[in-house]
Amino acid sequence: MADIARYPLVRHLRGSGTTHIEQIRNGRTVRAGVGASFWFRPLTAVLNEVPVDDRELPLMFHARTSDFQDVTVQATVTYRVTDPGTAAGRIDFSIDPGTGAWRSTPLDQVASLLTESAQQYAIDLLAGVDLTTAMAGGVGPVRTVIAAGLAADARLAETGIAVVGVRVVALRPEPEVEKALRTPTREQVQQEADKATFERRAVAVERERAIGENELQTQIELARREEQLVAQRGANARREAEEAAAARAVATEADASQMVAMAEARAESVRLEGAAEGEAEAARVGAYRDTTEAVLLSLAVKELAANLPNIQTLVLSPDLVTQALAQLGTGKVTP
C-alpha cells in the first residue's frame, strides 16, 4: 500500500519498488511508473496501484474422474502483472487518495480468474481418465496441463497477467477410496515381506541342518577315532600281556634251569659225599677186618659210651661184675 502524506489542499504519495503507481486526471494518464513519488490534489486525481512482484496463489479444488470418483487437487500458481496499465484498465486497482487503500479487492479478482482457469484445465484432464490411471500418473500430467493452459489463456494475456510457474503438490482421492487403492500394494508388500521372512527362515533352517550334519559328522569322526583308540589300547595291552607272559616264561625257564642245576649239584654233592662216606666206611671196615674180637668189643663199648646219654650215677652190683669178668675170662660176651 502506498504511503500518502496529507497536507492542506494537497497530498504526497510515495510508492514502493514493487508497485506500479498511475495518476489519472480528467481521463488522461498524468504519471505512471514503479516506485513513483509525487504531489497531487485529491479532488482531481484518480490513483491506481498495481503490484508487479511475483505472487503465490494456493489452489485447492475437486475434480471427477471418468469412473465418477472425486479427486482433490492441491496446487500453487505463481503469477505476475506484466502490463500494469492494461491490468488497471481491466480490473479495479484504484486506491483511496486519503488512505492509500484499495477501494475494492483486485487481488481476489485475479485469484478467482486464475483459480477458475486452472480448475477448468485440470477438470478436463481428469474427466478423461479413470482414478487408477490418474493416481498412477501422479501430479505431473496435471501440472503440465495447468501450466500449458494458463500460458495460452487469452483472457490472462488481455488482462496483462502472466503465469510464472505452476506446482501441484497433491492429487488425492477420497480417504476410503485411497485406502482401498493402497490395499493391493500393501498386500503385495506384505506378501513380499512374508516371502522374505519365509526365505530367511528357510535359510536359517538350512543352516541349522548344515550345522547339525556337521556336528553329527564330527561326532561320527570322534567315535571312529575313539574306536581306533580303543583298538590301539587293546592291541597295546595285548602286546604288553604277551611281552609280560614271554618275560615271565623266560624268567620261569631260567628259574627252572637254575633249580635243576642246583638239584643236580646237590645230588652230585650227596653222591660224592655218600661215595666218600662209603669209601671211609669200607676203609674202616677193612681196618677192623684183622682186629680181634676183644678189640672190636672195646671199640664198640667206646662207641656206645660216646653215644650214650649223660650218666650221672652207675651202680655195679657184685653179680654183674662177677659175670662180666667171667665172660671176659672165657672170651664170650653175652649181649
C-alpha positions in Angstrom: 0.0 0.0 0.0 1.3 3.4 -0.9 2.2 6.0 1.7 0.1 9.2 1.4 1.0 12.3 3.4 -1.9 14.7 4.0 -1.4 18.4 3.7 -3.9 21.3 3.3 -5.4 21.1 -0.3 -2.6 18.7 -1.5 -1.4 15.2 -0.8 2.0 13.5 -1.3 2.2 9.8 -2.5 5.2 7.6 -2.1 5.1 4.2 -3.7 7.4 1.1 -3.3 9.7 -0.7 -5.6 7.2 -3.5 -6.3 4.1 -1.4 -7.1 3.2 0.5 -10.2 1.5 3.8 -9.5 -0.7 5.5 -12.0 -2.3 9.0 -11.7 -5.2 9.9 -14.0 -6.7 13.3 -14.3 -9.7 14.1 -16.5 -9.4 10.6 -18.1 -5.8 11.1 -19.1 -2.7 9.5 -17.5 -0.6 12.1 -15.9 2.0 10.0 -14.2 2.8 6.2 -14.2 5.7 4.2 -13.0 7.2 1.8 -10.5 8.3 3.4 -7.2 6.7 6.8 -8.2 6.6 9.6 -5.7 4.7 12.9 -6.4 2.3 15.5 -5.2 -1.3 15.5 -6.2 -4.6 17.2 -5.5 -7.1 14.6 -4.0 -10.2 16.2 -5.6 -9.0 15.9 -9.2 -6.7 12.8 -9.1 -7.5 9.2 -9.7 -4.8 6.8 -8.4 -4.2 3.2 -9.4 -1.7 0.9 -7.5 -0.8 -2.3 -9.3 1.6 -4.8 -7.7 4.2 -6.0 -10.2 6.0 -8.5 -7.9 5.6 -12.3 -8.1 2.5 -13.5 -6.2 1.8 -17.0 -4.9 -1.8 -18.3 -5.2 -2.6 -21.6 -3.4 -5.3 -23.6 -5.1 -7.5 -26.5 -3.9 -10.4 -27.8 -5.8 -12.2 -31.0 -6.6 -12.5 -32.9 -9.9 -14.3 -36.0 -11.0 -12.6 -38.8 -13.0 -14.2 -40.9 -15.8 -15.3 -43.6 -13.3 -17.1 -40.9 -11.2 -14.5 -40.8 -8.4 -13.9 -37.5 -6.6 -10.3 -36.2 -6.6 -8.8 -33.3 -4.6 -6.2 -31.2 -6.4 -3.8 -29.1 -4.3 -1.6 -26.7 -6.3 0.2 -23.4 -6.2 0.3 -20.8 -9.1 2.9 -18.1 -9.2 1.9 -15.1 -11.4 2.9 -11.5 -12.1 1.3 -8.5 -13.6 3.4 -7.8 -16.7 1.3 -4.9 -18.1 0.1 -2.7 -15.2 -1.8 -0.3 -17.5 -3.8 -3.0 -19.1 -4.4 -4.7 -15.8 -5.6 -1.4 -14.3 -8.0 -1.0 -17.3 -9.5 -4.4 -16.8 -9.5 -4.7 -13.0 -10.2 -2.0 -10.4 -6.8 -1.3 -8.8 -7.8 2.2 -7.7 -6.8 3.5 -4.2 -8.3 6.0 -1.9 -6.4 9.3 -2.2 -6.8 9.8 1.5 -5.6 6.5 2.9 -3.9 4.7 0.0 -6.0 1.6 0.5 -7.7 -0.2 -2.4 -11.3 0.7 -3.0 -12.1 -2.9 -4.0 -10.4 -6.3 -3.9 -8.4 -6.6 -7.1 -6.2 -9.4 -6.0 -9.2 -11.5 -5.1 -10.5 -11.0 -8.7 -7.1 -12.1 -10.1 -7.1 -15.1 -7.8 -10.6 -16.0 -8.9 -9.6 -15.7 -12.5 -6.5 -17.9 -12.1 -8.4 -20.5 -9.9 -11.2 -20.9 -12.4 -8.9 -21.2 -15.3 -6.6 -23.7 -13.6 -9.5 -25.7 -12.3 -11.0 -25.9 -15.8 -7.9 -27.4 -17.4 -7.4 -29.9 -14.5 -11.0 -31.0 -14.6 -10.9 -31.5 -18.4 -7.8 -33.7 -18.0 -9.1 -35.8 -15.1 -12.5 -36.3 -16.7 -10.9 -38.3 -19.5 -9.1 -40.8 -17.3 -10.1 -43.2 -14.6 -9.0 -43.0 -11.0 -6.3 -45.7 -11.2 -4.7 -44.0 -14.3 -4.9 -40.6 -12.6 -3.2 -41.9 -9.4 -0.6 -43.8 -11.4 0.2 -40.8 -13.5 0.7 -38.6 -10.4 0.8 -34.9 -10.3 3.0 -34.5 -13.5 0.2 -34.6 -16.1 -2.0 -32.3 -14.0 0.9 -29.7 -13.6 1.7 -29.8 -17.3 -1.9 -29.3 -18.5 -2.5 -26.4 -16.0 0.8 -24.7 -16.9 0.2 -25.0 -20.6 -3.4 -23.9 -20.3 -2.7 -20.8 -18.3 0.2 -19.8 -20.5 -2.0 -20.0 -23.6 -5.0 -18.4 -21.9 -6.1 -15.3 -23.9 -8.0 -13.7 -21.1 -5.0 -13.6 -18.9 -2.9 -12.1 -21.7 -5.5 -9.5 -22.3 -5.6 -8.7 -18.6 -1.8 -8.2 -18.5 -1.2 -11.2 -16.2 1.5 -13.8 -16.9 1.9 -17.2 -15.1 5.4 -17.7 -13.9 5.1 -21.2 -12.6 2.7 -24.0 -11.5 3.3 -26.5 -8.8 0.9 -29.4 -8.0 1.7 -30.8 -4.6 -1.1 -33.3 -4.1 -3.6 -35.4 -6.1 -5.7 -37.4 -3.7 -9.0 -39.3 -3.9 -11.4 -39.7 -1.0 -9.9 -41.4 2.1 -11.9 -44.6 1.8 -11.0 -44.9 -1.9 -7.4 -44.1 -1.2 -7.3 -46.8 1.4 -8.8 -49.3 -1.0 -6.3 -48.3 -3.6 -3.4 -48.8 -1.2 -4.7 -52.2 -0.1 -3.4 -54.2 -3.1 0.0 -52.6 -2.9 0.1 -53.1 0.9 -0.9 -56.7 0.4 1.8 -57.2 -2.2 4.4 -55.6 0.0 3.2 -57.7 2.9 3.4 -60.8 0.7 6.9 -59.8 -0.3 7.8 -59.3 3.4 6.3 -62.7 4.3 8.2 -64.3 1.4 11.4 -62.7 2.6 10.6 -63.9 6.1 9.9 -67.4 4.9 13.1 -67.4 2.8 15.1 -66.1 5.8 13.6 -68.9 8.0 14.3 -71.5 5.3 17.9 -70.3 5.1 18.1 -70.4 8.9 16.7 -74.0 8.9 19.1 -75.0 6.1 22.0 -73.5 8.1 20.8 -75.3 11.3 20.6 -78.5 9.3 24.1 -78.0 7.9 25.3 -77.2 11.4 23.5 -80.4 12.7 25.0 -82.5 10.0 28.4 -81.0 10.7 28.1 -81.8 14.4 26.9 -85.3 13.5 29.8 -85.9 11.2 32.1 -84.6 13.9 30.6 -87.0 16.4 30.9 -89.9 13.9 34.5 -88.9 13.3 35.2 -88.7 17.1 33.5 -92.1 17.6 35.6 -93.6 14.8 38.8 -92.2 16.3 37.7 -93.3 19.7 37.2 -96.8 18.3 40.6 -96.7 16.8 42.0 -95.5 20.1 40.2 -98.4 22.0 41.5 -100.9 19.4 45.0 -99.5 19.7 44.8 -99.5 23.5 43.6 -103.2 23.3 46.4 -104.1 21.0 48.9 -102.3 23.2 47.5 -104.1 26.3 47.6 -107.4 24.5 51.1 -106.8 23.3 52.1 -105.8 26.9 50.4 -109.0 28.2 52.2 -111.1 25.6 55.5 -109.4 26.4 54.9 -109.9 30.2 54.0 -113.6 29.6 57.1 -114.1 27.5 59.2 -112.4 30.1 57.6 -114.5 32.9 58.1 -117.6 30.7 61.8 -116.7 30.3 62.1 -116.0 34.0 60.3 -119.3 34.9 62.5 -121.2 32.5 65.6 -119.5 33.9 64.4 -120.3 37.5 63.7 -123.9 36.5 67.1 -124.3 34.9 68.6 -122.8 38.0 66.7 -125.2 40.2 67.6 -128.1 38.0 71.2 -127.1 38.1 71.1 -126.7 41.9 69.3 -130.0 42.3 71.9 -131.7 40.1 74.6 -130.0 42.1 73.1 -131.1 45.4 72.6 -134.7 44.0 76.2 -134.7 42.8 77.3 -133.4 46.2 75.2 -136.0 48.0 76.5 -138.8 45.7 80.1 -137.7 46.2 79.5 -137.4 49.9 77.9 -140.9 50.1 80.7 -142.3 48.0 83.2 -140.7 50.3 81.4 -142.0 53.3 81.2 -145.4 51.7 84.8 -145.4 51.0 85.6 -144.2 54.5 83.3 -146.9 56.0 84.9 -149.5 53.7 88.3 -148.4 54.8 87.2 -148.5 58.4 85.6 -151.9 58.0 88.8 -153.1 56.2 90.8 -151.8 59.1 88.6 -153.8 61.5 88.8 -157.0 59.4 92.0 -158.3 61.1 91.3 -156.9 64.5 90.5 -159.3 67.4 87.1 -159.6 68.9 88.3 -158.1 72.2 89.4 -155.0 70.4 86.2 -154.8 68.4 84.3 -155.2 71.7 86.3 -152.4 73.2 85.7 -150.2 70.2 82.0 -151.0 70.3 81.8 -150.2 74.0 83.7 -147.0 73.4 81.3 -146.0 70.5 78.4 -146.9 72.7 79.7 -144.9 75.5 80.2 -142.0 73.2 76.6 -142.2 72.0 75.0 -142.9 75.5 73.3 -140.1 77.3 74.9 -138.4 80.2 75.0 -141.0 83.2 75.1 -139.3 86.5 75.2 -142.5 88.6 76.4 -146.0 87.7 75.5 -148.8 90.1 77.6 -152.0 89.7 76.3 -155.0 91.6 78.7 -157.8 92.6 76.8 -160.3 90.4 77.1 -158.1 87.3 80.8 -157.6 87.9 81.4 -161.3 88.5 79.5 -162.3 85.4 81.3 -159.7 83.3 84.7 -160.8 84.4 83.8 -164.4 83.9 82.8 -163.7 80.4 85.9 -161.7 79.7 87.9 -164.6 81.0 86.3 -167.1 78.7 86.2 -164.8 75.8 82.4 -164.7 75.4 80.3 -161.8 75.9 76.6 -162.1 76.4 74.7 -159.3 74.9 
